[in-house]
Each structure stands twice: as structure tokens, then as C-alpha cells.
Amino acid sequence: MAIINGGELLIRALEHRGVREVFALSGGHLDPIFQACLDHDFRLVDTRHEQAAAHMADGFARTTGNPGVAIVTAGPGVTDAVTGVANAFMDAIPMICIGGRSPLRDEDKLPLQNLDQVALMKPITKYARTVFHPERIPEYLATAYRHAVSGRPGPVFLDIPIDVLHTPIEESDVPTFHEIAPAGRPVAEATAIELALDVLANAQRPAIFAGGGAWFSGAEDALREFAELTRIPVLANSKARGLVSERTPLGYGGFTLVGSPAVQAAAGGGPDVILMLGARAGMFTGSSGERQELIPDDATVIQVDVEAEEIGRTRDVQIGLVGDVRETLRSLIVGARSRSFADHERWIDALAAARDEARRVPDDVQTDDAAPIHQVRLTNEIAEFLDGDSIIVADGGDTSGWMGGQALVEGGGRWMSHGYLGCLGVGIPFALAAKVAHPDRRVLTIIGDGSVGLNFAEFDTAVRHDLPIVVVVNNDEGWGMVRHGQISKYGGDRTAGVELGATRYDLAAAGFGAHTEFVEHASEIRPALERAFASGKPACINVLSDPTLSPRAYRAQQSQVTPREEPAEVAAGNREVELPYYGRRRL
Ligand SMILES: Cc1ncc(C[n+]2csc(CCOP(=O)(O)OP(=O)(O)O)c2C)c(N)n1
């Protein structure tokens, strides 16, 4: 009869779910778990901040479709992880966060690192519990896992007191909880599917809005097949980008293209039917905040979501299909095979032409080698350098806007960026998780110089764990997006708390052992990328870019439309400021 402890049980339970790697930061409260990681040859990626460990578990799920696991110590380890867990919660990402906890025997005696962690995590998880008995660890883990991956996915939290982890138990006393997944997935009834197909078949300008529900249900193949069969273009939010290759006229990154005046002029109007596939209506569809509403009032909306309460969040939905996206698509495909669909080629051509135009680097920018570098040139060089297998992570306000407009994503899990938490600092952790999950792929993250400071020490994690990601710092010497917003609202002489310096992030990364590049001219970008990837080491490419440019003003200028929030005089540059490194500049 073997005697084991709670740490061993936890790792066995995770192993049974197929987990082979965990993202963690140590603490005495976790010792039995770390010991079990050694015994089971788990990959224990130890980070420099628990926020990064949580972001890595989140990023691992985003890039693989399977839950990532973060393990953080009692008290401050758990509070540090809150941002990462909240980020996953807001974007419905399946992840498991395990927290250490002070011993049960010391409850209410003011022990070290003790607070009500479950209460803290409850509003940002689908399930948060304490495990009080070691032999129940597999049961709780199975339940937590089921919550994480079923219905709308999301993060879960378990805290395990250290005396529970240390308690010796007889192996044969532990019940196993192995079969946890329900066998079938919900799909809408056949009449509703037929109704949806009738509407789609007659649409003139139909569009699919794909979201995380498409990726996490494993619908990549079904979505591609349905799009090809019906010739309905697929626009995707950050979790579903690349499910239909963006190098084809059927796949697009972001929903905003359907709102483009150029598209609407060329196609004779905006979308008349929208099929929402596991994408919630919110800021990214324009249904909240100050963004342009992308779903026209007179469009027919068909919404597929695994959670009934999600359907019709911001407006009437004409056909609501409660179901798993993959299974619903399979039913739609069967019905679509025996129908003919109206011709949408003019609509598709309009979208493809608008995308090409938005990505086009103006001639003067393409030939200009003067400092500072235009962000369109920088992000275009990156997009053209990477291949279809590469994974791109964008982090930063303007930076993610610039990169998002240039990237052409060619597969699921190959684009990661911000979601509804709008959480800066995900870049390096997401990229590291992507490299752990896909060691043979190129992983690049482009990060604003503000955001890169948030998890900069993870260069150390990258070096220690031999995770050769390439980090491009889009260094506009400030918190660019907020700076542009302040200028437009209050004027150029009223910016506050938004200026940074021409900091040598490359030299700082060198201190951690990274390969480094400092780029001041556009012609140096490509050689720097080549050297960085060839180095086989984590790399930092610090690029000095133009602080005066914002993607919003740039796009408005390109399409001859005045941006709504930014007065024209700002886009034109109407104030002079003293910037570090550049001296006096017009902003
Ligand atoms: C964690 C966090 N802190 C602050 C903000 C507010 N915020 C949104 S965009 C932005 C500026 C980002 O600057 P940078 O990372 O340099 O990227 P840029 O906009 O210059 O491309 C800030 C501070 C946020 N969204 N998240």
C-alpha cells in the first residue's frame, strides 16, 4: 500500500487531464506540489511575477484551445494572479488557477499570507472552492476542469491549504474521477437550423462574426468548410483570427471592415445578414462604448451561442440558436449542401479590396529611411517577414491597432491580443506560453514601450527556460494611445502622465541574457528580425517609432474621413512639445 500526499494527488489529477506543463511562482505553501512536478517530470515554468504565470495559463489556452494551469502561492501570490484570472474571465478563456493557502489548523489565528482567496476569486471565475480533504483533490479538480471547459469556458480557482497538501493518505483510499466530460454537445433543433439557412441563402451581403466560441469548440475545420460552401466571408475577433486564413478573400481579422464606408460604397451597403458564431455583442461589435455600431439596425441577425442568455445581449436577434458552435456548423453544413446561395462576389471583392488598401504602405513611407520609423512600415515589415505558422502577440494601445491592421493570420491560435479587460502587459507572457505550446513555430510579440514595462522581467523566464521568443518594442516614448486621447480632448499642452523616455529596453533585456537589437531606421528592421530569430535566443528589438502617429488618425486620413474623437487639427499636428531624444516635435 503506497502512502501519497495532496501535492502528488493534484499532479496526478492534472496529468490525467493531459496537462504536462504548469506556470508557477514558488512559495513554501506549494512545496508538495512542486515536489510532485519533479516526480512526474512536469514542465514547471517558473515566472518572475504571478500575474505573468496567470497570463501564461490564459495564453496557453488561447493558443492551444485547452486549459492552461497557473499555480501561485498563498496570499500575495493569489492577489498577484488576480489580473491574469480576470483577463481570462472577461474573454471566456478556460484556465485553472491553483492557489496555496495557509493551514486549516491556523484558520482565524492570523497566520501568514492568509485572506479569503475564494471570495476574492469568485467574481472573476466560473467556480472557486477550497479543498478541505486531501482525498477529495481529484474530485474537486475534475469539477473545476468541467466548469472551465463546458458551456461558455472560463477560469476556475481552487485553493488547497498546506496541511491538506501535506497530509499522508493511503493511495487506495482515494476515489478516482476520470470520466468527467459529457458525451454530446448541445445543438439547436432542425427547424431552427433550416430557418437560419433560408435567411443566409437569400442574403446579398452576409457576414459571419466568429468569436472564441468557434475556436474553443474546435470548429476550425467546420467553419472553413461552411465559409467555402456558402462563400460567406468570416470576420473574427482576437480569439478566432486565422480560423479561416486571412490570406484568402473569405477570412478577415476584426469586425470593423464591414463598417468601412469604402466597402459599403463598393458593395451597395453594409451587411444585411450577420451570423454570430460564439461571439458576444459588445465593444468589439460596436454595441457598447463609443465605437461605430457594426451591426446595422435593419440587418437580420442569427446568433449561435452555447449560453442562451447571451443571445440578444444588445439588440433583437431574429434567429437565436442555442448550441455548440462546431456542432451547429456541422448541421448548417449538411443543410447548406443541398441549397444554392445568392452570389456575394461583389461584397467579397469589396472587403478584400478594403483590406488590401488598409494594409498598403504608402510609397513615401515605403521609401523613407529617416528616423523615426512609421508604425505602418514597422508592422508591415513584421507581417511580411513572418510565415503562416508563426504566432503573433500584440500588446499595447496603438501598437495592437497598428499590428492588427497588418497581420494576416493563417490558422487558429496564431494571433493573441487584448480582449474585454483591455489589459496591457499580456505580450511577453502570452508569447512565452505560445512558445511552450509550439516550440517549432516562430513566436513574435510586438509591445508598446509602456506595456513592455509591465512584465519586462519575464525576459528572465524566457532565458532560463530557453524560450526564444522575439519581442519587438514599438518605442514611441510614451503611453501613445492615452497621449493621443489627451491631446485630442484637452489640447497638446495638457498631457499628463503619458510621456516616457527613449529608454534602451534592448540594453535592459541584455541584462537578462537576451539577444538585442536597437533600430532607428526602417531599412534595419528586416535584418534585425533575421538576426533575432537566427540567434536562437529570446530577443529584444527596440524600435524607435514616430510618437506623432496614431492608427485612428492615420486610417481616417487614408480614407479621407475625419475621426470622430480626434479633431482634424490633431491629426495634422498642431502643438509643439519637447520630447526626450527627439527634441522639439510637432504632435
Ligand atoms: C494594465 C493597464 N494599465 C493601463 C491601461 C490604460 N491604457 C490603455 S492604452 C494605454 C497606453 C499604452 O501605451 P503603450 O503600451 O506604450 O502602447 P501605445 O499606445 O504607445 O502603442 C494605457 C496606459 C490599460 N488598458 N491596462
The ligand as a Gaussian input file, in Angstrom:
#p B3LYP/6-31G(d) Opt

LIG

1 1
 C       -2.895000      47.380000     -17.176000
 C       -3.377000      48.617000     -17.860000
 N       -2.988000      49.824000     -17.425000
 C       -3.397000      50.956000     -18.054000
 C       -4.243000      50.886000     -19.127000
 C       -4.725000      52.170000     -19.831000
 N       -4.109000      52.279000     -21.172000
 C       -4.742000      51.923000     -22.297000
 S       -3.853000      52.166000     -23.688000
 C       -2.568000      52.781000     -22.804000
 C       -1.305000      53.255000     -23.494000
 C       -0.457000      52.124000     -23.951000
 O        0.838000      52.604000     -24.260000
 P        1.907000      51.668000     -24.926000
 O        1.953000      50.348000     -24.277000
 O        3.191000      52.401000     -24.995000
 O        1.323000      51.433000     -26.367000
 P        0.994000      52.533000     -27.485000
 O       -0.400000      53.001000     -27.252000
 O        2.002000      53.643000     -27.356000
 O        1.135000      51.781000     -28.735000
 C       -2.861000      52.791000     -21.423000
 C       -1.960000      53.285000     -20.372000
 C       -4.671000      49.593000     -19.518000
 N       -5.538000      49.414000     -20.514000
 N       -4.209000      48.482000     -18.896000

